[in-house]
């Protein structure tokens, strides 16, 4: 038997191994790993193989899934920074309130009418609706790893995933009490408030304790980083368990609250904790998804039939776009970005895990009713059997519908996310930097801080590893090779920077970028000042290392204040150039546009359509479409000004 102690250990090890392979394959193909987790789970869970059955993990599955969810939710919330939420505060708030309400009600209505022949109750319809509110970091984060959209889009999706995971889990538990005849409820609002309040309180307490221990207690100098990682992991589990002990499913809210609170305060060993928890999350995520998918038979998906497909189509093509467009009215999102968010809403671990547990509980109650029916007689026995059949049917519809939505949205929305993003043109133009040395990495850091989509090309394996450890996207190969340039995305790049220490290589890269890929802007680093003239004769914008150093020293001598301020670009201030695309600004003078810009942001330079010469504009200069405007000011004000001038682009 697969569930025997002799086979359980190799089975668990095998699942984890398959999960890691799925993660590697997903990274290679640049698609979300959940697709492979689900496929692997369904395959190994088929009755013919006999690898995993409903008895394999027994009652322990509930505890395993719960603790895994705690780690996953905590890790996702830990990475969610409040300053990033300010990228799109209005849209983010609406997505987790108005958007969640539209998803709940809309899905419930779709389920009720799609399964009209099955006599689905409104209680069950709202239960399924509550579960399918959640998108979750387990499916959103992998998509954002391969689709580098603008910060405001990524933040809205990440925040929606974290918050809606919590609300969906709590609402589902509360609604389930109206479906399960063995449960009692003290009122929907009271039950929701109790669980949410418990989770918030416990999460804040645990986060406070963890912060105190990390900040003020000597964790052993030699082992402090390791101890900090283990301490935070234990904290996530304790927060979940403590809150769940007080109120069922309050643990999800506690884990999310603890993660978000701790992640938004400065404390020692942040990088160690982030990398460690990321690795742990991948392991538990792969195990849980595969184990849960293995509990589902293909018959359950097939049995929901056309009704289930109708629900999937309604959720993905009607309800999701409706809630996104309603939530982003009047915000900075472009129409293309709204459509992208509409088409990227796959469901994740919360609906999968909670639906599995609910279905198991309904089947258990149905089994108990059938046992009672055996000892009863006549009409009473018939009523008990009918009630048991109803519960079993509800469990089948619940599990089949939820997993069908998870499968289809993960497969199509997750798998096609990059293709959709490219078609809608919501990925910022790429900047290719050939050369991952100190100059290349420093430039990449500044560009990424401004939201650019940067790819470094480097052939030295040690430098590639270092750049990847720093979080950069790196293409391993020779930057003078056309195939390597193409693989890095040079064909869609706006800018190519040749920043190696070899002038011959930089010259060849510049020529290939211009002639083979028709890149709009090519910039080369000239290590030898004598080569500058040769570069510029070929039409390549050239930066001499010697001259750049001289300029920097001159700035420190003659204009130290602005030199220091420029050094701090990305922290306190910023200077950005953006093309005038907003029709509302075209034909207006600088004097008229000034009050429209955010506070602490001003127009420093303007260049006309040829973009050859820039000058300080007079107050009467009239902006034209296609002008390049240089904005100077505080960082956030400049970013908002770019959105205004560039019409959200």
N, C-alpha and C positions, 0 to 999 in steps of 0.2 A: 504493500500500500504506500502511495506517495507521501502520505502524512506521517508515516512511522518515523521514529527518531533517527533510524539509520540512514534514511534518505532525505530527511528534512534539511540537514546541513548542506549536503552537496546541491540540493535544489535551490536553497537560498543563495549559495555562492554562484550557481549557474545563472540565476536571475540577475544578480548584480553584474556578473560578467557580460551578459547580453545587454544590460542597460548601458554599460560603459561603451561597448561596441556600437550600440545605437547612437550614443552621443558623439562618438568619433565620426561615424558615417554621416550624421546630420551636419556636423561642422564642415565635413568635406563637401557635402552637397549644398550647404548653406540653406538648410531648411530647418524648422523647429524639430527638436528631438522627440517631442510628444508623438509625432506621427509614427515613428519606429517603435516607441514604447507600446503604443496601442496595438500595432500589428503583431509584435512579438507576443504580447499578452494573449491576444485572441488565438493565435496559432498554438501556443503551448497549453492553452486551456481547453482545447477541443477534446471531447469525450474519447475519441479514438486513440489519442496519445496517452491519456491517463496520467499526465505529469502533475496536473493541479486540479483538484476538485474543491467543492465547497467545504470539505472536511480537512483539507490540507493543513491549514493554519488554525482551524477551529476558532474558538472564542478569542484567541490571541490577536486575530486580524484587526479587530476593532481598536485594541490598544496600540498595535503597531502603526496603523493608519493615523490614529490621533496624534501620536508623538511625531510622526513624520510630517504631518500637516503643521504642527507647531514650529518645527525647524524651517519648513519652506516659507510659511507666512512671516516668521520673524526675520528671516534673511531678506525677503523681498521688501519688507517695511524698513529694515535697517538701511537700505540703499536709497530710500525716498527722502530727499532733502527738501526742507521747507523753502529754501531759496529757489529751488527749481520749480516748486509749485507756483511761485509767483510769475513764472513764464506765461501761464494762462490761468489765472485764478478764477475768473468767472466761469469759463467753460468747464474747468475741473470741478468746481462746486456743483454746477448743474448736472454734470454727468453722474455724480454719485447721489444726487437727490432726485431731480426731475427725470433724468435719464433712467435711473434705477426703477422709479415708479412706472414709467412707460414700459420698460422691459417686463416688469412683474405683471402688470395688468394686461398688456398686449399678448404676452406669451400664454397667460391663463385663458384668455379669450380664444386664442388660436387652438389650444389643446382641447378646450371644451367643445368647440364646433368641429374640429377635425375628428374627434373621437365620439361624435354624436351617436353613432350606432352602438358604441360600447357602453353607453350610459355612464360616462365619466362624470363624477360629481364635481361641483365647483371647488370643493375642498382639495381634491386631488389635483385639479387644474391649477389652482393657486400654489400648491406644493411644488409642482413641476416648474411653474413660473418663477417661484422664489429661488429654486436651485439654479435656474438658467439665467438669473441676473448676473451671476459671477463670471467674470472673464479670468482674472487671476494672473499673478506674476509668472506662474509656471509655464504659461503659453505666450504671454506678452513679451517677457524678457528675451526668450530665444529669438522671437521675430525682430525685436529692436536690435539684437546683436548682428543680424544680417541685413537689416534695412535701416541705415543711419539717417533717420528723418530729423527734422529740426527739433530743437529742445522743447518747444511748446507742444508739439504733437506727441513726442515721447513722454513728456511729463503727464499730459492728460491721460494717456493710455495706462501708464504705470500707476498713477494715483487711483484711477478708476478700478484697476485690477485689485489693488490692495484693499481699498475701502469696501468695494462691493463683495469681495470674498467674505469679509466680516459680516456685513449686513445680510448677505444671502444665506450664510450658514445659520444665523440667529433666526431670521424670518422663517426659514425652512423648518427649523426645530419647533418653532411656535405653531406653524400651520400643521405640522405633522401630528401634533396633539389632537387636532380636530379630525384627522383621518384615522388614527389608530384608536380602536375602541378600548384598548387597555390603558390609555393615557388619560390624565385629567389636566384641565387647564384653569388658570385663575384669571383668564382674560388675555386677549392677544396683546394689547398695548402694555399691560402690566408685565407680562412674561417677556416681551421684547426689551422693555426698559430695564428689567431686572438683570437680564443676561448682558446687555450692552454696558450697563453701569458697573456690574461686577467685573467685566473684562477690562474696562477703562481703569478702574481703581486698582485692581491687582497688577495690571501691566505697568502703571505708573510707579507703584511701590517697588516692583521688581527692578525696573529701570533705575530708580533712585538708589537702590541697594547696590546694583552692579556699578553704577557710576562712582559711588563712594569707595567701593573696594578697588576699582581700577585707578582712581585718582589719588587716593590718600593712603592706601594700605600697601606695604612692601610685599609684593607677590614673589619674593625671592629673586635677587638680581640675575642669577644665572638662568633661571627658567621663567622669567616674568612673561615673555611673549607667549610661551606655550600655556602657562597657567591662565593668562588672560583669555586665550581662545577657549579653553575648557570651561572657564568660569562663565563666559557668555553663553556657551552652548547649554550648560546646566541651567542658566537663568531662563533661557527660552523654554526649556522643558518644565521647569518649576512653575513659571507663569501660566503655562497651559494647564498643567495638572491641578494647580491650586484653584484657578478660576472654574475649571470643569467640575471640581469637587463641590463647589458652592452652587453652581447653576450649570446645567447641561449646555454644552456648546459655547459657554462663555469663554472657554479657553482660546478659541480662535481670535476673539477680540483682545484678549490679554496678550497673546503672543504678538499680534500686530502693534498694539499700543507700546509694549515694551521695546520692540524693535525700532519703531519710529522715534520714540523718545530718546533712546540711547544713541541712535544714529545721528541725531541732530544736535548733540552736544560734543564739545571737544574733549577727548579722553585719550590716554596713552594706547599705543598698539592698534590703532584703527585699521591700518593696512593689513596687519597680521590677522586680525579678526575677520576682515572682509574676505580675504583669500581663503582662509580656513573654512568659514561658513559656506562660501560658494562651493567648495569641493564636497563638503558634507551634504549640502543640499542636492547636488547632482546625484550622489549615491542613493539617498533616500527617495528622491523623486523617481529615479529609474525603477527602483524596487517596488514602490507603492503603485505607480501607474501600471507596471507590468502585472503585478499581483492582482490588482483590481480588474484590469481588462481580462485576465484569465478566468475570473469568476463569471464572466458573461459569455453565454453561448450565442452562436450566430442565430439560433432559432429565435432568441429574444428580440434581436434586431429585425429579423424577417417578419415576426408576428405583428409588429406594430404597423407594417405594411405602408400603404399609401397615406394613411392618416399621419404616421410618423414623418414621412417625407414632406407632407403638407406643413407640419409644424416647423421642420427644419427650414423650408423655404420662407415661411412667414417670419421666423426669427432672424434669418440672415439677410433677406432681401427687402423686408418691409419694416419690421420693428426696429432693427438696428439702425438703418438710415434715418428713420423718423426720430429716434431719441437723440442721435448725434446732431442732426440739423436743428432740432429744438434746443439742444444744450449749447450750441455754438452761435446762436443768433447774436449779431452785433459784436462778436469777438474778432480777434486778429486772424483767425483761421481763413485761409483761402478756400475757394470752392473745391479745388483738387484735394486739399488736406482734409476737408470734411468728408469727401467721398472715400478717401483712404481709411480714415478712422471708421467709417461706416462699414467698410468691407473687411476690417480687421477686428473681429470680436470673438475669437475662438474661446470655447469653454475649457476649464482646466480641472485641477485636482479637487476643489471643493465640491462641485456637483457630482463628480465621479465617486468620491469617497462617501459623501453623505447619502447619495442615492443608493449605493450598494448596501450601506448599513440599514437604511430605512426599508429597502426591499426585503432584506433578511429578517428584520423584525416583523414585518407584515406576514411573511411566510411562516414565521414561528407562531404568531398568533393564530394564523389559519390552521396550522398543525394542531394546536391546542384545542381549537374548536372542533376539529374532526375527531379528536380523541374523546371529547365530551359527547359528540354525536353517537359514538359507538355504544356508550352506556345509556343513552337516551332512547326514546322511542316515539314513533308516530310523528305528529306535526312538529314537535320540538326538535327532533333529530333532523328533519328536513330543513327547518329554519337554520340550525347550526351549520349544516352542510352548505346551504345557500350562502350564508354569511362568510364561511371559510372560502368558498369559491370566489366570492366577490373580492375578498382581501387578496387572494392569490392573483386574481386578474388585475387588481390595482397595482400590485407589486410588479407584475410583468409589464404593464403599460409604463409605470414610473421608470423602471430600469431601462427598458428598451428605448423609450423616447429620449431620456437624458443622454444615454450613451450614443444614440444615433446622432444627436445634435453635436456631441463632443467629437465623434468620429468625423463627421462631414465638415464641421467648421475648422477642426484642426488640420484635416487633410487639404481642404481647398483654400481656406483663408490663410492658414499657416504656410502651406506649401507654395501658394501663389503670391504671398505677400510682397516679395521683392519684385516680381513681374508686375503686379498691380501698381506698386510704388513707382516703378520706372515708366509705366504707361501714363500714369497721372502726373509724372514729373514732380514728385514731392521730395525726392532726395536732393539735398544741396549739391551743387556742382562739385565735382571732385578736384582736389589739388594733388597732383602727383609729385612727390619729392624723391628724386633719385639720389641716394646717399643717406645712410642712416647714422652717420657720425654725430658729433656734438652739434655741429651747425644744423644738420637736417632735423635732429630730434628737438632742438630748441625752437626751430621754426615751426615744426609740427605742433609743438605744445601751444604756441601762441595762436596758431590758426585754429586748432581744435577748440581752444578756449572761446573763440569767436563763433563757433558753430559750424566751421567748415568741415567737409567730409574729406579727410586726409588719408592718403595711402603712401607709405614709404616703400621704396624699392631698394633692396640691399642684398649683396651676394655673400658677405662675410657672415658665416653662421653664428658666430658669437655675438655680433652686433644685432643680427636678426632676433636672437633670443632676448637680448637686453631690451630692444625696442618693444617687443611683444610683452615683456614683463612690465614695461611702463604703460601698457594699455593701448599701444598704437596698432593700427592695421598695417601689416607688413607683407609685401610680396617678395619671396625669396628668389633671387636670380640676378642676372646681369642686366643692368638698366640700359645697356647699349643694344640689347637683343630685342628685335621688333616683337617677337612672340611674348616676351616678358612684359613689355610695355602694354601690349594689347590685353594680356591677362589681368594686369593691374587696373584696367579701365581707362587707359589714356584716350581712347576714342571718344569718351564722354567727359573728358576733363576740361575744365575751364582754364586751368593753369598748370604748367609743368615747370618745376624748378630743378635744375641740374646742380646739385650741391656736393658733389664728390670732391675729393682732394686731387683729382687728376683732370687737368684742363682738357686733354685730348678726349677723355670720356665725356666731359661736360659738353664739349663742342658737338660730338656725335649725337648725344642725347637731344640736344637742341635742334639739330638738323632733322632727326627722325620725327620729333614732336611736331615740327613745322610742316615737313614735306609729306610724311606718311599719315599723320593723324589730324593735320590742320587745326592744331590747338590754338585757341585765341590768344593766349599770352604765354610766352616762353621766357624764362629768366635763368641766367646761368651765373655760376660763381667762377670768377677768374682768380685762381690762386697766384698766378704770376701777372703783375700789372702790365707787363709787356704784351700780354695776349688780349687785353681789353679791346684794342682797335680791331684785331682780327675777328673777334666775336661780333662786334657791333657792325662790321661791314656785311655780315650775314643777316643783319636785322634782328639780332638777339639782344634783348635787354641784359646788360651785364653789370654785375656787382663785383668790384675788385676788393679782395680781402684786405689789402693794404689800405686802400682808400676808405673802406668802411670803418676800419680801426681809427684812421686819422679823423674822420668825421666825428666819431664817438668821443675822442679825446677833446677835439675842438669844442663840441657841445658842452662837455664838462667844464671847460675853461670859460667860454664866452656866455653860455646860457644854462647855468647849472639847474635852475628851477625847472625849466621845461624838460631838461635832460632827465632829471630824477622822475618827473611826472611821466615821461614817455617810458621810462624803465618799468614803471608800475602799471603799464597798460594791461588790462585784464583783471586788475584788483580794484583800483579807485577810479580810473578814467579810461577813455578809449577814443580812438580816432578811426573812423571808417568811411569808405567811399562807396556810394550806392547810386545806382542808375534811377533817374526819375521815371517812374511808371504810373504813379497815381494821377489819374486824370483830374482830380480835384485841385492838384497843385499846378498843373500845366496852365500857363498864361498868367500866373500870379507873380507878383514881385517878391523879392526876398523880404521886403518890409511886411508884406501880407502873410507870407509863409511863417515868419518868425514866431508869432504868437500861437501858431498851430502846432509847433514842435513841442516836445516835452520840456519841462523845466530843466535847466542845467544842460541844454543841448543847443548848439548854434552851428550855423553854416559857416565853415572856414574858407572853403575853396569851391569853385565851380569850373568845370570844363565843358565846352560845347560838344556838338555831335561828333566832331572829329576826334575828341578826347586827346588831342595832342598837347594842348597847353591849358594849364589850370591857373586861375587868378582869383584874388580876393574880390568877391562881387560887391558892387555898390548896392545900396538899399533899393534902387530902382531896377536892378537887373531882373528880367523876366525869365522865369524858368520855362524850359521847353522839354517836351518828351524826349528822352534819350540823353539829356544832360547828365554828367557825373557830378554828384554833390558830395563834398567831404564834410562829414559831421564830426564835431569835436565836443566833448563834454564828459559827464559822468557815465560810467559804464552802462547802467541800466537805461539811462535816458537816451544814450546813443542807440542802444538796441531798439528801443521803442521808436526812435526817430527813423531808423532804417526801415522798420515795418511800415511806418506812415509813408515815407518817400517811395519805397519800393512796392507799395500796395500789398504788404503782407508777404512778399517774397524775400 
